[in-house]
Amino acid sequence: MWCIVSLPNGTQQAVLCDPKAIGQECLEKVCKSLNMICEMEYFGLEHWSPTEKESRTRQWINLRNRLSQDSGSGHGTRVQLMLALRVKFWVPVHLILQESVRNIFYMQAKMDLIEGRLNAKDWRNSAKLGALCAQADGIRFNVQCLTAKCPIRMKKDKEHVLAFKKRRLSKQKSLDSIEIPSPVQPEIEDESSPLSVYKGYIIRPVDADDDSIPDDFLRQIALEHEKLTKVNMAPKSAKYWLLKEIQELPGFGEEVFSGFVGPESSIRCDICVGPNGLVVCTGDEKKSIPFSAIAKGKSLRRTFKLEYIDDDVDRKELEVKFPKHAMAAGVYRSITERHAFYVCDKVRMVVTSQFTRDLKGTIASMFKEDTELGKRYVFDIQRTCREVHDQARRILHERGIEINGPATSCSNHNNSYNDTTLEQYSSLDSIDVKHVDNAIKEKEYREAVIERFVDNRITEAMTCKICMDKEINTMFSPCGHVTACSVCAAKCDRCPNCREKVITVGKIFLPPELRVASHNPAVPSNEETNKKSVNLNLSTTV
């Protein structure tokens, strides 16, 4: 049985599985092809269709059950399963040990940001996220972007002019006879702009539409990209910073299930299940329920019931009706698995042992209670977040693979000063624009200090070692040492370095870049000395 698995970057992989294989076997084959040795528990498989748009409501395939059962067809051996590999449990980026795992996290984060499943805080934050994505994809910054016309503004101006012409001509003749200019030429002009490379990195904030995009938004992305280029940020570092930045965005790592509550199920209710608990949005009201406050939850057909303790220590009950039975069961599964993964130290037996049976299994269980026939597990979680991280460290250590910290692994790509600077900021809880600005200022200051230090060393090396006033312009023969100026060399009968007798003194000519007068302001030239003496004489005369 062939399984076509779609990756977050849009590519697809074909995996050959046994007709009776469980989902875990398919996941392991896909992860192995992506060079993942461990940390597979962060990912999951779901059914995928190229014609359907992805949403924040995930229907994960149970990896402990057969793929043919989850496909919903009894002839699964003759049908190609279309699956998608997605991040199921989002963890902080500093807990990810493998670069291949971090790449998949980045691919999905970028896809969710661009397609609107994850939104930025504001347009400034959107520009920064877009610049990080561009830097992570290896796009080089073009200086012409700072002065080029913004395609968004050009498009709005052309639409405004076209609308004005249509209003003006509508007074004279009908709209049917108006010849609208072809949009091919504007598109060609827009593509020729250096800012057009950032069109694929437009990330919208919450409740923002296409009309609300600032006219110079692409230039804002270019300005943020320029900052990242100044510190020579490597693509690996950009991926790390992007994953660290999205941790602070609203809705990070959440799954959304939409249903209805109230009389006759007339009020919409969204249940957002995240790493820290639930966020229930009923109309305009939003309520946060941590995992520790949940007392009981169960699903029955299309209804999900939740009992929890509110802030006043009162027991409350929430009953939500969903359009499908699978969504009600999905809420129950999502809450249970996320509570076990993020909160618990160990997955309890009561979670791993829950299962249901189909008709054949129910009949067979009447004769043999512990039969495996027709058994379908409810949850597929096997390890918690801590257990996954600890096991990954052990596996990598046993195989002799060096485990790098988050900052080190991000900066191995480049040994420049910039990566060392970024390592200092990787210990912060969050990233902000000022951190990159500080890195740029620190880098410029360090480069200026190094440049002054090199100039001083060159000046000292090219200055006469006897008088320490004039530049070196002679060579002693036969030893060949270059040590003194012409005035001091005329007074030496032996070389100051090797003490060999000087037979002749030859004149040398240094390159203009190494002359003391052009680099050392402390050593004045002859013209400056004459000017100073003239000024001194004039002042004395006055």
C-alpha positions in Angstrom: 0.0 0.0 0.0 1.4 3.3 -1.1 1.1 6.4 1.2 1.7 9.8 -0.4 2.9 12.1 2.4 2.8 15.8 2.0 5.5 17.8 3.8 5.0 21.4 5.1 7.1 22.9 2.3 4.8 21.6 -0.3 6.8 18.6 -1.5 5.5 15.0 -1.3 7.0 11.6 -0.5 5.8 8.2 -1.4 6.1 5.6 1.3 5.4 1.9 0.8 3.7 0.3 3.8 2.3 -3.1 4.6 -1.6 -3.2 4.2 -1.8 -4.2 7.9 0.8 -1.6 9.0 -0.1 0.9 11.8 0.4 4.6 11.4 3.5 4.6 13.6 5.4 2.5 10.9 4.5 5.0 8.2 5.6 8.0 10.4 8.9 6.3 11.2 9.7 5.7 7.5 8.9 9.3 6.6 11.1 10.6 9.5 13.9 8.3 8.6 13.9 9.7 5.0 14.1 13.2 6.5 17.2 12.2 8.6 15.4 12.2 11.9 16.8 9.7 14.4 14.5 10.6 17.3 12.0 13.3 18.4 9.4 11.8 16.2 6.8 12.2 18.9 6.4 15.9 18.0 4.8 15.0 14.7 1.6 13.4 13.5 -0.2 12.3 10.4 -3.5 13.5 9.1 -5.5 13.0 6.0 -4.7 15.4 3.2 -6.3 16.6 0.0 -4.7 19.0 -2.5 -8.0 20.6 -3.1 -8.9 21.3 0.5 -7.5 24.2 2.5 -5.9 23.5 5.8 -7.4 24.8 9.0 -6.6 24.9 12.6 -8.9 22.0 13.3 -6.8 18.9 13.1 -8.1 15.4 12.7 -5.0 13.3 13.6 -4.6 9.7 12.5 -4.2 7.4 15.5 -0.7 6.0 15.0 -1.5 2.9 17.1 -4.3 1.7 14.7 -4.0 0.4 11.2 -3.9 2.9 8.4 -6.5 1.0 6.5 -8.9 1.4 9.4 -8.4 5.1 9.6 -8.7 5.5 5.9 -12.4 4.5 6.2 -12.3 1.9 3.4 -12.2 -1.8 3.6 -10.1 -2.1 0.4 -7.2 0.1 1.7 -4.6 -2.1 -0.2 -5.8 -0.8 -3.5 -6.1 2.9 -2.6 -3.3 5.4 -2.2 -3.5 7.1 1.1 -3.0 10.9 0.9 -1.4 11.9 4.2 0.2 15.0 5.6 3.1 15.2 8.0 2.5 18.1 10.5 3.7 19.2 13.9 1.3 17.9 16.5 3.0 19.1 19.7 4.8 22.5 19.5 7.7 22.7 21.9 10.1 25.6 22.7 12.9 25.7 20.1 15.6 25.3 22.7 14.3 21.8 23.4 14.8 20.6 19.8 18.1 18.8 19.5 18.2 17.8 15.8 18.6 20.3 12.9 16.3 18.2 10.7 13.5 18.4 13.2 14.0 22.2 13.5 13.7 22.5 9.7 10.3 20.8 9.7 9.2 23.1 12.6 10.3 26.1 10.6 8.6 24.9 7.4 5.2 24.6 9.1 5.6 27.8 11.1 6.3 29.7 7.8 3.3 28.0 6.1 1.0 28.8 9.0 2.1 32.4 9.1 1.7 33.0 5.4 -1.6 31.2 5.1 -3.1 32.9 8.1 -3.4 30.1 10.6 -1.0 32.0 12.8 -1.2 35.8 13.0 1.3 38.4 14.0 0.7 40.9 16.8 0.9 44.0 14.5 2.3 45.1 11.2 5.7 45.9 12.7 5.9 42.4 14.1 4.7 41.1 10.7 7.6 42.9 9.0 10.1 41.3 11.3 8.7 37.8 10.9 8.7 38.3 7.1 12.4 39.4 7.2 13.3 36.4 9.3 11.6 34.0 6.8 13.4 35.7 3.9 16.8 35.4 5.7 16.1 31.8 6.6 15.3 31.0 2.9 18.7 32.4 1.9 17.4 35.6 0.1 20.1 38.2 -0.2 19.3 41.8 0.7 19.4 44.2 -2.2 20.3 47.8 -1.4 18.0 49.0 -4.2 15.1 47.9 -2.1 15.5 51.0 0.1 14.9 53.4 -2.8 12.6 51.3 -5.1 8.9 52.0 -5.4 6.7 49.7 -3.4 4.5 47.4 -5.6 1.6 47.6 -3.2 1.5 51.4 -3.4 1.9 51.3 -7.2 -1.0 48.9 -7.4 -3.2 51.0 -5.2 -2.3 54.1 -7.2 -3.2 52.4 -10.5 -6.5 51.1 -9.1 -7.3 54.6 -7.9 -6.5 56.1 -11.3 -8.6 53.5 -13.1 -11.5 54.0 -10.7 -11.3 57.7 -11.3 -11.4 57.2 -15.1 -14.3 54.9 -14.9 -16.3 57.4 -12.8 -15.4 60.1 -15.3 -16.3 58.1 -18.4 -19.5 56.8 -16.8 -21.1 60.2 -17.1 -20.6 60.2 -20.9 -21.2 56.6 -21.9 -22.2 53.2 -20.4 -19.6 51.1 -18.5 -19.9 48.3 -21.0 -18.1 50.3 -23.7 -15.2 51.2 -21.4 -11.9 49.5 -22.4 -10.2 48.5 -19.2 -6.4 48.4 -19.7 -4.8 45.0 -19.5 -3.2 44.2 -16.1 -0.3 42.5 -17.7 1.9 45.6 -17.9 1.4 46.6 -14.2 2.3 43.0 -13.2 5.5 43.2 -15.3 6.4 46.5 -13.7 5.7 45.1 -10.2 7.8 42.0 -10.8 10.7 44.2 -11.9 10.8 46.0 -8.6 13.5 44.7 -6.1 10.8 44.6 -3.4 8.8 42.0 -5.3 10.9 39.2 -3.7 9.1 40.0 -0.4 5.6 39.4 -1.8 5.7 35.8 -0.6 6.4 36.9 2.9 3.4 39.0 3.7 2.2 38.0 7.1 -1.1 39.5 8.4 -1.9 40.5 12.0 -5.1 39.4 13.6 -8.3 40.7 11.9 -6.4 42.2 9.0 -7.4 42.0 5.4 -5.7 42.8 2.0 -7.0 46.4 2.0 -5.4 47.2 5.4 -1.8 46.3 4.2 0.4 49.5 4.6 1.5 50.9 1.3 5.2 50.6 2.3 4.9 47.2 4.0 7.4 45.6 1.6 9.9 48.3 2.3 9.4 47.7 6.1 10.3 44.0 5.5 13.4 45.2 3.5 14.5 47.4 6.4 14.2 44.6 8.9 16.0 42.3 6.4 18.8 44.9 6.2 19.3 44.7 9.9 19.7 40.9 9.8 22.1 41.3 6.9 24.3 43.7 8.8 24.9 41.1 11.5 25.5 38.4 8.9 22.8 36.2 10.4 23.0 32.7 9.1 19.9 30.9 7.8 20.1 28.5 10.7 20.1 31.4 13.2 17.1 33.0 11.4 15.1 29.8 11.7 15.9 29.6 15.4 14.9 33.2 16.0 11.6 32.8 14.0 10.6 29.7 16.0 11.5 31.6 19.2 9.5 34.6 18.1 6.3 32.7 17.2 6.2 31.3 20.8 4.8 34.7 21.9 2.1 35.0 19.2 -1.5 34.5 20.1 -2.8 31.0 19.2 0.7 29.4 19.1 0.4 25.6 19.3 -3.4 25.7 19.5 -6.0 23.5 17.8 -9.4 25.1 17.3 -12.7 23.2 17.4 -15.9 25.2 16.4 -19.3 24.2 17.7 -22.5 25.7 19.1 -23.9 26.2 22.6 -27.0 27.7 24.1 -30.7 27.1 23.4 -31.2 25.4 20.0 -27.4 25.6 19.5 -27.6 29.2 18.3 -24.4 30.7 19.8 -21.0 29.8 18.2 -18.4 28.5 20.6 -14.7 27.9 19.7 -12.6 25.7 21.9 -8.9 26.4 21.5 -6.7 23.6 23.0 -3.2 24.7 23.6 -0.1 23.8 25.6 -1.3 25.5 28.8 -5.0 24.7 28.7 -8.2 25.7 27.0 -9.5 29.0 25.7 -13.2 29.0 25.2 -14.6 31.8 23.0 -18.4 32.1 23.3 -19.6 35.1 21.2 -17.6 38.1 22.5 -16.7 36.4 25.7 -13.3 34.7 26.1 -12.5 32.4 29.1 -9.2 30.6 29.9 -9.4 27.2 31.6 -6.0 25.7 32.7 -5.6 22.0 32.6 -5.4 21.9 36.4 -9.0 23.3 36.6 -10.5 20.6 34.4 -12.5 18.1 36.5 -14.0 15.9 33.8 -14.6 15.7 30.1 -16.4 13.3 27.8 -17.8 13.1 24.3 -21.1 11.5 23.3 -21.9 11.4 19.6 -21.8 15.1 18.5 -21.8 16.5 22.0 -18.8 17.3 24.2 -19.3 18.0 27.9 -16.7 19.6 30.1 -16.7 20.1 33.8 -14.3 22.5 35.3 -13.6 24.7 38.4 -13.8 28.5 37.8 -12.0 31.2 39.6 -14.6 31.3 42.4 -14.1 27.6 43.1 -17.5 26.8 41.7 -18.0 23.7 39.6 -19.2 24.7 36.1 -20.3 22.7 33.1 -19.9 23.4 29.4 -21.8 21.5 26.8 -20.9 22.1 23.1 -22.5 20.5 20.1 -20.3 20.0 17.0 -21.3 19.4 13.4 -19.6 16.0 13.3 -19.1 13.2 15.7 -15.4 13.1 14.8 -14.9 16.7 16.0 -16.4 16.0 19.4 -14.1 13.0 19.8 -11.3 15.1 18.5 -11.7 17.7 21.3 -11.7 14.9 23.9 -8.6 13.4 22.4 -6.8 16.7 22.0 -7.4 17.8 25.6 -6.3 14.4 27.0 -3.2 14.0 24.9 -2.0 17.6 25.4 -2.5 17.4 29.2 -0.5 14.2 29.3 2.3 15.6 27.0 2.8 19.0 28.5 1.8 18.6 32.1 2.3 15.0 33.3 5.7 13.4 34.0 4.5 10.1 32.6 1.6 8.9 30.5 -0.7 7.0 32.7 -2.0 3.6 31.9 -5.6 4.8 32.0 -4.8 6.9 28.9 -2.8 4.3 26.9 -5.3 1.5 27.6 -8.5 3.1 26.4 -9.9 1.5 23.2 -13.1 0.8 21.4 -14.1 -2.2 19.2 -15.9 -2.6 15.9 -18.7 -5.0 15.4 -16.4 -8.0 14.7 -14.3 -7.2 17.8 -17.4 -6.8 20.0 -18.7 -10.3 18.9 -15.2 -11.8 19.4 -14.8 -10.3 22.8 -17.9 -12.2 24.0 -15.9 -15.4 23.6 -12.4 -14.1 24.4 -12.2 -11.0 26.4 -8.6 -10.0 25.7 -8.8 -10.5 21.9 -7.0 -8.0 19.7 -9.6 -8.3 16.9 -11.3 -5.1 16.0 -9.5 -3.1 18.7 -9.1 0.6 18.0 -7.1 2.7 20.5 -8.5 6.1 21.5 -5.1 7.8 22.2 -1.7 7.3 20.6 0.5 9.3 22.9 3.3 7.2 24.4 5.7 9.7 26.0 5.5 13.1 27.6 7.5 16.2 26.5 10.2 15.5 29.2 10.5 11.8 28.2 10.9 12.6 24.5 13.6 15.1 25.3 15.5 12.8 27.6 15.2 9.8 25.3 16.5 11.9 22.4 19.6 13.0 24.3 20.3 9.4 25.2 19.9 8.1 21.7 22.1 10.9 20.2 24.7 10.2 22.9 24.8 6.5 22.3 25.3 7.1 18.6 28.2 9.4 19.2 26.4 12.4 17.8 27.4 15.7 19.4 24.4 17.4 21.1 24.7 21.2 20.5 22.8 23.8 22.5 20.3 26.0 20.7 22.7 28.9 20.3 25.6 26.7 19.3 23.7 24.7 16.8 22.4 27.9 15.2 25.8 29.5 14.9 27.9 26.5 13.6 27.1 27.6 10.1 29.2 30.7 10.4 32.1 31.6 12.7 31.7 35.4 12.3 31.4 37.8 15.1 27.7 38.2 14.5 26.9 34.6 15.4 28.8 35.0 18.7 26.7 38.1 19.4 23.5 36.3 18.6 24.5 33.5 21.0 24.5 36.0 23.8 20.9 37.0 23.0 19.7 33.4 22.6 19.5 33.0 26.3 16.7 35.6 26.5 13.1 34.6 26.9 12.0 36.5 23.8 13.4 38.3 20.9 12.8 41.9 20.1 13.9 44.4 17.4 16.1 46.2 19.9 18.2 43.1 20.4 19.2 43.0 16.7 19.8 46.8 16.9 22.1 46.3 19.9 23.9 43.6 18.0 24.4 45.9 15.0 25.7 48.7 17.2 28.0 46.4 19.1 29.4 45.0 15.9 30.0 48.4 14.4 31.7 49.6 17.6 33.9 46.5 17.6 34.9 46.9 14.0 35.8 50.5 14.6 37.9 49.6 17.6 39.7 46.9 15.6 40.3 49.3 12.7 41.8 51.9 15.0 44.0 49.2 16.6 45.2 47.9 13.3 46.0 51.5 12.1 48.0 52.2 15.3 49.9 48.9 14.9 50.7 49.7 11.2 51.8 53.2 12.2 54.1 51.9 14.9 55.6 49.3 12.6 56.3 51.9 9.9 57.9 54.5 12.3 61.6 54.8 12.9 62.7 52.6 15.8 65.4 55.0 16.8 63.8 58.4 16.9 60.1 57.2 16.9 59.2 60.3 14.9 59.7 59.8 11.2 58.7 57.0 8.9 61.1 54.3 7.9 62.7 54.9 4.4 66.1 53.2 4.5 67.6 49.6 4.5 70.9 48.6 5.9 73.2 46.5 3.7 74.3 43.7 3.8 72.0 42.5 6.6 68.8 43.9 4.8 67.0 45.2 8.0 64.5 48.0 7.6 64.5 49.9 10.9 65.4 53.6 10.7 64.7 56.8 8.8 67.4 58.4 6.6 68.5 60.8 9.4 69.1 58.1 12.0 70.5 55.7 9.5 73.3 58.1 8.6 74.4 58.1 12.2 74.5 54.3 12.5 77.7 52.3 11.7 76.1 49.0 12.9 72.6 47.6 12.5 70.5 48.1 15.6 68.9 44.7 15.2 71.7 42.3 14.4 74.7 44.5 15.3 76.3 43.7 11.9 78.5 46.4 10.4 76.7 48.6 7.9 78.5 49.0 4.6 75.9 50.9 2.6 72.5 52.5 3.3 69.9 52.1 0.6 66.7 54.2 0.2 63.3 52.4 0.0 59.9 53.7 -0.9 56.9 52.5 1.0 53.4 52.2 -0.6 51.3 55.2 0.0 48.9 53.2 2.2 51.7 52.5 4.7 53.2 55.9 5.0 53.0 57.3 8.5 51.9 60.8 7.5 48.7 59.6 5.8 47.7 57.4 8.7 49.0 58.9 11.9 47.5 62.3 12.7 49.9 62.6 15.5 52.9 62.8 13.1 52.5 66.0 11.1 53.8 66.5 7.6 56.4 69.1 6.6 53.7 71.4 5.1 51.7 71.2 8.4 54.8 71.9 10.4 55.7 75.0 8.2 52.1 76.3 8.5 52.2 75.9 12.3 55.5 77.7 12.5 54.2 80.6 10.3 51.0 80.9 12.5 53.2 80.9 15.6 55.4 83.7 14.2 52.4 85.7 13.2 50.8 85.4 16.7 54.1 86.4 18.3 54.4 89.4 16.0 50.9 90.5 16.8 
